[in-house]
Amino acid sequence: MRRPNLIIGKKHIILACLTLILGVAIYMNYAFASTEDITSADLHADSTEAANYGDAEFVSASGESDYFSQVRIARMTSRDEAAETLAAIMGGGDLSDEETATYTVEAVNLSKLSESESTIESLIKAQGFDDCVVYLNGSTANIVVKTEGLVPSEAAQIKDILLTEVTIPTENIRIFEVK
């Protein structure tokens, strides 16, 4: 009787680690997100002006706590979909070593962005802000902060917190205020 070959290669170990990392990132997003219903979540504001360090914009929101919950759920949903897509692509088994490495880097970056967003949000809240949501995509950062009037020094403080965690050009950092 012939024994099955149980050799585990580097590729298998990398795929298992990535699957584990994606699972942890998805679980963390799920655990930290609220389960309220989404009615509308629109973070992006149309603006053609260049933002200066310390500038902030106002975003109106109906139902302050609902806004932050809805945005977190929308962010979690989009990240989960991206993670599922990466897992499906990597699970196909028809990838070259180069493609596997590329998707591995994408999966790790996605996990790092999620972790950085959570860390930055916690640090901003620790500075006395009621609530905030951070969106990172690698080259830009959008931060929505709940406050009753964001002064330039507070905006600069928020940007400093962001820049200690990630490297993004200051002209690509936008802060939006929700009252």
N, CA and C of each residue as an Amber inpcrd file, in Angstrom:
protein
   537
   0.8380000  -1.1680000   0.0000000   0.0000000   0.0000000   0.0000000
   0.8920000   1.2420000   0.0000000   0.5240000   2.1800000  -0.8480000
   1.3330000   3.3900000  -1.0330000   0.8600000   4.5050000  -0.1040000
   1.8040000   5.1940000   0.5210000   1.4920000   6.3040000   1.4140000
   1.3560000   7.5930000   0.5950000   0.4350000   8.4720000   0.9860000
   0.3230000   9.7630000   0.2810000   1.5270000  10.6520000   0.6040000
   1.8980000  11.4770000  -0.3510000   3.0260000  12.3960000  -0.1960000
   2.5820000  13.5860000   0.6490000   3.1730000  13.8040000   1.7860000
   2.7670000  14.8610000   2.7130000   3.7700000  16.0020000   2.7730000
   4.4470000  16.2780000   1.6880000   5.4210000  17.3580000   1.6560000
   4.6750000  18.6920000   1.5230000   4.9750000  19.5760000   2.4230000
   4.3550000  20.9010000   2.4050000   5.4060000  21.8910000   1.9430000
   5.1000000  22.5950000   0.8530000   6.0510000  23.5410000   0.2920000
   5.8340000  24.9550000   0.7930000   6.7340000  25.8340000   0.3790000
   6.6550000  27.2460000   0.7600000   5.3310000  27.8530000   0.3080000
   4.8940000  27.4750000  -0.8670000   3.6510000  28.0140000  -1.4270000
   2.4660000  27.7010000  -0.5150000   2.4110000  26.4750000  -0.0140000
   1.3260000  26.0870000   0.8800000   1.3660000  26.8460000   2.1980000
   2.5590000  27.0350000   2.7200000   2.7140000  27.7640000   3.9830000
   2.3030000  29.2170000   3.8040000   2.7310000  29.8430000   2.6990000
   2.3710000  31.2360000   2.4300000   0.8640000  31.3750000   2.2690000
   0.2430000  30.4860000   1.5140000  -1.2080000  30.5470000   1.3240000
  -1.9530000  30.3520000   2.6390000  -1.4720000  29.4400000   3.4610000
  -2.1200000  29.2180000   4.7570000  -1.9940000  30.4560000   5.6470000
  -0.8160000  31.0810000   5.6680000  -0.6080000  32.2890000   6.4720000
  -1.4850000  33.4340000   5.9800000  -1.5600000  33.6000000   4.6600000
  -2.3930000  34.6670000   4.1110000  -3.8640000  34.4440000   4.4160000
  -4.2890000  33.2160000   4.3180000  -5.6790000  32.9030000   4.6500000
  -5.9510000  33.2250000   6.1080000  -5.0140000  32.8890000   6.9720000
  -5.1560000  33.1930000   8.3920000  -5.1960000  34.7030000   8.6310000
  -4.3020000  35.4550000   7.9740000  -4.2650000  36.9160000   8.1260000
  -5.5740000  37.5300000   7.6380000  -6.0550000  37.0810000   6.4810000
  -7.3220000  37.5990000   5.9640000  -8.4690000  37.2820000   6.9060000
  -8.4660000  36.0810000   7.4450000  -9.5230000  35.6980000   8.3830000
  -9.5060000  36.5700000   9.6250000  -8.3240000  36.8360000  10.1580000
  -8.2020000  37.6940000  11.3490000  -8.6630000  39.1140000  11.0270000
  -8.2580000  39.6400000   9.8480000  -8.6590000  40.9940000   9.4690000
 -10.1710000  41.0910000   9.3050000 -10.7690000  40.0930000   8.6860000
 -12.2280000  40.0890000   8.5060000 -12.9180000  40.0080000   9.8560000
 -12.4290000  39.1410000  10.7310000 -13.0260000  39.0160000  12.0530000
 -12.9080000  40.3200000  12.8340000 -11.7310000  40.9720000  12.7740000
 -11.5400000  42.2270000  13.4960000 -12.4940000  43.2920000  12.9740000
 -12.6410000  43.3980000  11.6640000 -13.5830000  44.3550000  11.0970000
 -14.9970000  44.0540000  11.5660000 -15.3610000  42.7950000  11.5730000
 -16.6970000  42.4060000  11.9950000 -16.9030000  42.6900000  13.4790000
 -15.9050000  42.3860000  14.2920000 -16.0200000  42.5590000  15.7370000
 -16.1190000  44.0250000  16.1340000 -15.4170000  44.9100000  15.4220000
 -15.4080000  46.3150000  15.7880000 -16.5220000  47.1200000  15.1410000
 -17.2200000  46.5550000  14.1950000 -18.2750000  47.2970000  13.4970000
 -19.6010000  47.1120000  14.2140000 -20.4320000  48.1140000  14.1050000
 -21.7760000  48.0310000  14.6640000 -22.6570000  47.2430000  13.7070000
 -23.7940000  46.7450000  14.1890000 -24.6780000  45.9640000  13.3230000
 -25.9360000  46.7290000  12.9460000 -25.8860000  48.0640000  13.0040000
 -27.0420000  48.8580000  12.6160000 -27.2460000  48.8140000  11.1130000
 -28.4800000  49.0840000  10.6710000 -28.7900000  49.0680000   9.2430000
 -28.1470000  50.2410000   8.5310000 -27.7900000  50.0260000   7.2740000
 -27.2100000  51.0780000   6.4390000 -28.3370000  51.7360000   5.6580000
 -28.4670000  53.0520000   5.8040000 -29.4290000  53.7740000   4.9820000
 -28.7130000  54.5980000   3.9410000 -27.6210000  55.2360000   4.3160000
 -26.7780000  55.9280000   3.3400000 -25.4570000  56.2350000   4.0030000
 -24.3970000  56.0540000   3.2530000 -23.0730000  56.3690000   3.7600000
 -22.2820000  56.9740000   2.6180000 -22.0810000  58.2810000   2.6760000
 -21.3700000  58.9470000   1.6020000 -20.2610000  59.7750000   2.2110000
 -19.0490000  59.3010000   2.0840000 -17.9100000  59.9960000   2.6550000
 -17.3530000  61.0290000   1.7040000 -17.3990000  60.7620000   0.4260000
 -16.7000000  61.5920000  -0.5390000 -17.4460000  62.9000000  -0.7930000
 -16.7600000  64.0000000  -0.6420000 -17.3190000  65.3110000  -0.9270000
 -16.6000000  65.8600000  -2.1440000 -17.3560000  66.4100000  -3.0750000
 -16.7520000  66.9670000  -4.2780000 -16.0980000  68.2950000  -3.9470000
 -14.8240000  68.4100000  -4.2430000 -14.1000000  69.6380000  -3.9820000
 -12.9420000  69.7330000  -4.9420000 -12.7860000  70.9030000  -5.5570000
 -11.6760000  71.0930000  -6.4870000 -10.5620000  71.9060000  -5.8650000
 -10.7390000  72.3550000  -4.6220000  -9.7190000  73.1410000  -3.9460000
  -8.6190000  72.2350000  -3.4200000  -7.4200000  72.7520000  -3.3890000
  -6.3090000  72.0190000  -2.7950000  -6.3790000  72.2080000  -1.2880000
  -6.2060000  71.1320000  -0.5460000  -6.2730000  71.2080000   0.9090000
  -4.8930000  71.5380000   1.4600000  -4.8520000  72.4350000   2.4240000
  -3.6080000  72.8030000   3.0840000  -3.5130000  72.0740000   4.4100000
  -2.2950000  71.9170000   4.8900000  -2.0900000  71.2650000   6.1670000
  -2.8260000  72.0390000   7.2430000  -3.7390000  71.3700000   7.9350000
  -4.5090000  72.0180000   8.9840000  -5.9010000  72.4290000   8.5400000
  -6.2210000  72.3330000   7.2330000  -7.5560000  72.6780000   6.7520000
  -8.5180000  71.5490000   7.0550000  -9.7870000  71.8960000   7.1910000
 -10.8260000  70.9050000   7.4300000 -12.0670000  71.3170000   6.6580000
 -12.9290000  70.3650000   6.3870000 -14.1840000  70.6340000   5.7040000
 -15.3080000  70.1140000   6.5740000 -16.5060000  70.6660000   6.3930000
 -17.6730000  70.2580000   7.1390000 -18.5070000  69.3100000   6.2930000
 -18.9420000  68.2030000   6.8800000 -19.8310000  67.2490000   6.2320000
 -21.0850000  67.1910000   7.0720000 -22.2420000  67.4170000   6.4720000
 -23.4710000  67.3450000   7.2480000 -23.9330000  65.9010000   7.3020000
 -24.4930000  65.5270000   8.4390000 -24.9750000  64.1610000   8.6170000
 -26.2500000  64.1890000   9.4270000 -27.2350000  63.4210000   8.9870000
 -28.4540000  63.2910000   9.7690000 -28.2760000  62.0910000  10.6770000
 -28.3980000  62.3030000  11.9440000 -28.1860000  61.2150000  12.8910000
 -26.7060000  60.9510000  13.0580000 -26.0610000  61.6760000  13.9800000
 -24.6110000  61.6400000  14.1170000 -24.0760000  60.2360000  14.3510000
 -24.6380000  59.5330000  15.3140000 -24.0970000  58.2100000  15.6140000
 -24.3840000  57.2410000  14.4840000 -25.5250000  57.4120000  13.8110000
 -25.8470000  56.5530000  12.6840000 -24.8370000  56.7310000  11.5620000
 -24.4010000  57.9430000  11.3390000 -23.4590000  58.2080000  10.2510000
 -22.1820000  57.3890000  10.4230000 -21.5780000  57.4510000  11.5990000
 -20.3240000  56.7440000  11.8330000 -20.5260000  55.2330000  11.7780000
 -21.6400000  54.7430000  12.3010000 -21.9280000  53.3120000  12.2360000
 -22.0940000  52.8560000  10.7990000 -22.8290000  53.6350000  10.0260000
 -23.0830000  53.2780000   8.6340000 -21.7880000  53.2710000   7.8190000
 -20.9480000  54.2510000   8.0540000 -19.6890000  54.3300000   7.3130000
 -18.7820000  53.1580000   7.6790000 -18.7390000  52.8000000   8.9510000
 -17.9070000  51.6610000   9.3530000 -18.4080000  50.3640000   8.7170000
 -19.7190000  50.1960000   8.6690000 -20.2830000  48.9970000   8.0490000
 -19.9830000  48.9750000   6.5570000 -20.1340000  50.1130000   5.8990000
 -19.8430000  50.1750000   4.4640000 -18.3660000  49.8750000   4.2050000
 -17.4800000  50.4070000   5.0280000 -16.0480000  50.1520000   4.8810000
 -15.7480000  48.6750000   5.1070000 -16.3350000  48.0980000   6.1470000
 -16.1230000  46.6960000   6.4440000 -16.6220000  45.8110000   5.2950000
 -17.7740000  46.1400000   4.7470000 -18.3400000  45.3630000   3.6470000
 -17.4290000  45.3960000   2.4260000 -16.9380000  46.5820000   2.0730000
 -16.0670000  46.6750000   0.8980000 -14.7510000  45.9440000   1.1260000
 -14.2020000  46.0140000   2.3330000 -12.9560000  45.2940000   2.6260000
 -13.1940000  43.7850000   2.6220000 -14.3250000  43.3450000   3.1640000
 -14.6460000  41.9180000   3.1530000 -14.7710000  41.3900000   1.7290000
 -15.4210000  42.1720000   0.8630000 -15.5650000  41.7670000  -0.5360000
 -14.2020000  41.6730000  -1.2120000 -13.3310000  42.6140000  -0.9380000
 -11.9820000  42.5770000  -1.5150000 -11.2140000  41.3650000  -1.0070000
 -11.3480000  41.0630000   0.2710000 -10.6590000  39.9030000   0.8480000
 -11.1920000  38.6010000   0.2490000 -12.5120000  38.5280000   0.0690000
 -13.1040000  37.3380000  -0.5370000 -12.6280000  37.1570000  -1.9720000
 -12.5420000  38.2490000  -2.7070000 -12.0620000  38.1830000  -4.0840000
 -10.6290000  37.6830000  -4.1330000  -9.7670000  38.2350000  -3.2740000
  -8.3780000  37.7820000  -3.2220000  -8.2860000  36.3110000  -2.8290000
  -9.0860000  35.9020000  -1.8600000  -9.0640000  34.5040000  -1.4270000
  -9.5220000  33.5820000  -2.5530000 -10.5550000  34.0010000  -3.2950000
 -11.0470000  33.1910000  -4.4110000  -9.9970000  33.0740000  -5.5150000
  -9.3250000  34.1780000  -5.7970000  -8.2840000  34.1570000  -6.8280000
  -7.1390000  33.2500000  -6.4060000  -6.7180000  33.3780000  -5.1630000
  -5.5880000  32.5840000  -4.6770000  -5.9690000  31.1190000  -4.4910000
  -7.2260000  30.8540000  -4.2280000  -7.6810000  29.4880000  -4.0300000
  -7.8590000  28.7170000  -5.3220000  -7.7820000  29.4160000  -6.4630000
  -7.9800000  28.7760000  -7.7540000  -6.9110000  27.7630000  -8.0950000
  -5.6970000  27.9750000  -7.6360000  -4.6270000  27.0220000  -7.8550000
  -3.9440000  27.1190000  -9.2040000  -4.4080000  27.9670000 -10.0910000
  -3.8200000  28.0880000 -11.4300000  -2.9060000  29.2940000 -11.5440000
  -2.3520000  29.7410000 -10.4470000  -1.5330000  30.9440000 -10.4530000
  -0.0530000  30.6030000 -10.5460000   0.6620000  31.4540000 -11.2500000
   2.1180000  31.3080000 -11.2890000   2.6830000  31.8260000  -9.9640000
   3.9480000  31.5740000  -9.7380000   4.5830000  32.0500000  -8.5100000
   4.5560000  33.5710000  -8.4300000   4.7290000  34.2430000  -9.5660000
   4.7050000  35.7110000  -9.6110000   3.3140000  36.2470000  -9.2830000
   2.2800000  35.6300000  -9.8230000   0.9080000  36.0580000  -9.5410000
   0.5690000  35.8230000  -8.0690000   0.9920000  34.6920000  -7.5480000
   0.7490000  34.3930000  -6.1370000   1.4300000  35.4280000  -5.2500000
   2.6600000  35.7920000  -5.5900000   3.3810000  36.8050000  -4.8170000
   2.6680000  38.1470000  -4.8860000   2.1660000  38.5160000  -6.0610000
   1.4470000  39.7820000  -6.2270000   0.1860000  39.8080000  -5.3720000
  -0.6030000  38.7340000  -5.4280000  -1.8300000  38.6780000  -4.6420000
  -1.5390000  38.5860000  -3.1480000  -0.4250000  37.9680000  -2.7990000
  -0.0180000  37.9000000  -1.4050000   0.2820000  39.3030000  -0.8740000
   1.0060000  40.0800000  -1.6580000   1.3190000  41.4580000  -1.2660000
   0.0250000  42.2700000  -1.1320000  -0.9100000  42.1050000  -2.0580000
  -2.1890000  42.8180000  -1.9830000  -2.9530000  42.4490000  -0.7190000
  -2.9680000  41.1630000  -0.3790000  -3.6790000  40.7130000   0.8180000
  -3.0430000  41.2840000   2.0850000  -1.7280000  41.2820000   2.1410000
  -1.0310000  41.8330000   3.3070000  -1.2820000  43.3340000   3.4110000
  -1.2420000  44.0470000   2.2810000  -1.5150000  45.4910000   2.2850000
  -2.9270000  45.7860000   2.7530000  -3.8950000  44.9950000   2.3090000
  -5.2800000  45.1760000   2.7380000  -5.4040000  45.0020000   4.2460000
  -4.7350000  43.9960000   4.7630000  -4.7620000  43.7520000   6.2060000
  -4.0960000  44.8960000   6.9710000  -2.9650000  45.3850000   6.4610000
  -2.2640000  46.4920000   7.1200000  -3.0990000  47.7650000   7.1070000
  -3.7910000  48.0460000   5.9870000  -4.6370000  49.2400000   5.9180000
  -5.7540000  49.1720000   6.9460000  -6.3890000  48.0120000   7.0780000
  -7.4570000  47.8510000   8.0700000  -6.9400000  48.0630000   9.4820000
  -5.7950000  47.4970000   9.7730000  -5.2030000  47.6470000  11.0980000
  -4.8180000  49.1030000  11.3600000  -4.2420000  49.7710000  10.3550000
  -3.8440000  51.1750000  10.5060000  -5.0600000  52.0610000  10.7210000
  -6.1490000  51.8040000   9.9940000  -7.3740000  52.5980000  10.1710000
  -7.8780000  52.4840000  11.6040000  -7.9270000  51.2740000  12.1340000
  -8.3970000  51.0740000  13.5110000  -7.4920000  51.7680000  14.5230000
  -6.1920000  51.6660000  14.3190000  -5.2400000  52.2980000  15.2370000
  -5.3820000  53.8110000  15.2110000  -5.4670000  54.3870000  14.0190000
  -5.5880000  55.8470000  13.8880000  -6.8890000  56.3290000  14.5140000
  -7.9900000  55.6050000  14.2650000  -9.2720000  55.9840000  14.8710000
  -9.1710000  55.9740000  16.3920000  -8.5500000  54.9620000  16.9610000
  -8.4030000  54.8770000  18.4190000  -7.5640000  56.0320000  18.9620000
  -6.4780000  56.3630000  18.2720000  -5.6200000  57.4560000  18.7290000
  -6.3230000  58.8090000  18.6360000  -7.1050000  59.0160000  17.5940000
  -7.8440000  60.2760000  17.4520000  -8.8860000  60.3930000  18.5650000
  -9.6030000  59.3050000  18.8390000 -10.5910000  59.3220000  19.9240000
  -9.9130000  59.5560000  21.2710000  -8.7030000  59.0400000  21.4360000
  -7.9700000  59.2260000  22.6910000  -7.5920000  60.6900000  22.9000000
  -7.5530000  61.4770000  21.8290000  -7.2430000  62.9040000  21.9410000
  -8.4680000  63.7380000  22.3180000  -9.6100000  63.0790000  22.5620000
 -10.7860000  63.7920000  23.0460000 -11.8860000  63.9990000  22.0310000
 -11.7300000  63.4740000  20.8220000 -12.7900000  63.5990000  19.8210000
 -13.8500000  62.5320000  20.0810000 -15.1270000  62.9140000  19.8720000
 -16.2240000  62.0010000  20.1700000 -16.1940000  60.7480000  19.3090000
 -15.9980000  60.9070000  18.0090000 -15.9880000  59.7650000  17.0980000
 -15.2520000  60.1590000  15.8310000 -14.7980000  59.1650000  15.0880000
 -14.1490000  59.4200000  13.8150000 -14.1220000  58.1380000  12.9880000
 -13.9360000  58.3270000  11.6880000 -13.7670000  57.2130000  10.7550000
 -12.6090000  57.5770000   9.8390000 -11.7240000  56.6200000   9.5940000
 -10.5570000  56.8390000   8.7510000 -10.6380000  55.9040000   7.5570000
 -10.4360000  56.4680000   6.3630000 -10.3480000  55.6840000   5.1270000
  -8.9450000  55.8290000   4.5650000  -8.2550000  54.7150000   4.4010000
  -6.9280000  54.7220000   3.7870000  -6.9780000  53.8670000   2.5350000
  -6.2950000  54.3070000   1.4810000  -6.1950000  53.4580000   0.2980000
  -4.7610000  53.3380000  -0.1800000  -3.8250000  53.7210000   0.6300000
  -2.4210000  53.6080000   0.2750000  -1.8000000  54.9420000  -0.1060000
  -2.4920000  55.7200000  -0.9550000  -1.9350000  56.9980000  -1.3950000
  -2.7300000  58.1960000  -0.8840000  -3.9350000  57.9650000  -0.3770000
  -4.7470000  59.0510000   0.1760000  -5.3550000  58.6260000   1.5060000
  -5.7410000  59.6360000   2.2800000  -6.4120000  59.3910000   3.5510000
  -7.5550000  60.3740000   3.6960000  -8.7240000  59.8630000   4.0430000
  -9.8890000  60.6850000   4.3470000 -10.2820000  60.3960000   5.7840000
 -10.4170000  61.4640000   6.5700000 -10.7440000  61.3250000   7.9810000
 -11.9980000  62.1390000   8.2540000 -13.0080000  61.4900000   8.8190000
 -14.2380000  62.1710000   9.2060000 -14.2640000  62.2010000  10.7280000
 -14.3820000  63.4150000  11.2960000 -14.3140000  63.5980000  12.7420000
 -15.5850000  64.2550000  13.2280000 -16.1370000  63.7540000  14.3240000
 -17.3010000  64.3660000  14.9640000 -16.7870000  65.4000000  15.9520000
 -17.1350000  66.6530000  15.6990000 -16.6860000  67.7340000  16.5750000
 -17.6150000  68.9230000  16.4190000 -17.5890000  69.7950000  17.3820000
 -18.4140000  71.0080000  17.3520000 -17.6310000  72.2070000  16.8590000
 -16.6850000  72.0150000  16.0260000 -15.8770000  73.1060000  15.5000000
 -14.4180000  72.7260000  15.5200000 -13.9060000  72.3010000  14.4020000
 -12.5280000  71.8540000  14.3040000 -11.6330000  73.0550000  14.0320000
 -10.7180000  73.3150000  14.9360000  -9.7790000  74.4210000  14.7630000
  -8.5290000  73.9030000  14.0500000  -7.7820000  74.7860000  13.3960000
  -6.5960000  74.3410000  12.6550000  -5.5980000  73.5270000  13.4800000
  -5.4400000  73.8730000  14.7540000  -4.4850000  73.1090000  15.5780000
  -4.9590000  71.6670000  15.7890000  -6.2790000  71.4550000  15.9080000
  -6.8080000  70.1010000  16.0470000  -6.6460000  69.3140000  14.7470000
  -6.8740000  69.9930000  13.6120000  -6.6790000  69.3470000  12.3200000
  -5.2150000  68.9350000  12.1540000  -4.3060000  69.8000000  12.5640000
  -2.8760000  69.4830000  12.4870000  -2.5410000  68.3060000  13.3990000
  -3.1600000  68.2580000  14.5720000  -2.9510000  67.1590000  15.5070000
  -3.4350000  65.8340000  14.8970000  -4.5850000  65.8570000  14.2420000
  -5.1270000  64.6620000  13.5860000  -4.1860000  64.1920000  12.4790000
  -3.6750000  65.1400000  11.6950000  -2.7460000  64.7750000  10.6160000
  -1.4530000  64.2050000  11.1810000  -0.9780000  64.7490000  12.2980000
   0.2270000  64.2090000  12.9300000   0.0060000  62.7680000  13.3750000
  -1.1620000  62.4880000  13.9490000  -1.4930000  61.1180000  14.3630000
  -1.4720000  60.1970000  13.1470000  -2.0890000  60.6410000  12.0680000
  -2.1340000  59.8440000  10.8380000  -0.7330000  59.5690000  10.3160000
   0.0900000  60.6100000  10.2770000   1.4290000  60.4760000   9.6930000
   2.3860000  59.6540000  10.5490000   2.0770000  59.4630000  11.8370000
   2.8990000  58.5710000  12.6520000   2.6050000  57.1140000  12.3330000
   1.4290000  56.8360000  11.7970000   1.0310000  55.4600000  11.5000000
   1.2930000  55.0670000  10.0460000   1.0720000  55.9980000   9.1020000
   1.2290000  55.7040000   7.6690000   2.0120000  56.8180000   6.9900000
   2.5260000  56.5300000   5.8020000   3.2470000  57.5260000   5.0170000
   2.3870000  57.9120000   3.8260000   1.8210000  59.1100000   3.8940000
   0.9630000  59.6480000   2.8390000   1.3400000  61.1060000   2.6480000
   1.4460000  61.5770000   1.4040000   1.7390000  63.0040000   1.1950000
   0.6580000  63.8690000   1.8530000   1.0680000  64.9570000   2.4990000
   0.1070000  65.7960000   3.2290000  -0.9620000  66.3810000   2.3290000
  -0.6530000  66.5790000   1.0400000  -1.6700000  67.1170000   0.1360000
  -2.7530000  66.0830000  -0.1780000  -2.5430000  64.8120000   0.1780000
  -3.5280000  63.7720000  -0.0700000  -4.3070000  63.3960000   1.2030000
  -4.1850000  64.2280000   2.2320000  -4.9040000  63.9990000   3.4860000
  -6.0610000  64.9920000   3.5570000  -7.2480000  64.4640000   3.7200000
  -8.4480000  65.3100000   3.8240000  -9.1440000  65.0270000   5.1430000
  -9.5430000  66.0950000   5.8420000 -10.2670000  65.9560000   7.0880000
 -11.6450000  66.5790000   6.8970000 -12.6670000  65.8070000   7.2350000
 -14.0440000  66.2740000   7.1160000 -14.6390000  66.3310000   8.5140000
 -15.4190000  67.3490000   8.7580000 -16.0130000  67.5580000  10.0720000
 -17.4980000  67.2280000  10.0400000 -17.9750000  66.4670000  11.0190000
 -19.3940000  66.1870000  11.1960000 -19.7780000  66.7290000  12.5510000
 -20.7970000  67.5730000  12.5770000 -21.2510000  68.1490000  13.8550000
 -22.3660000  67.3350000  14.4330000
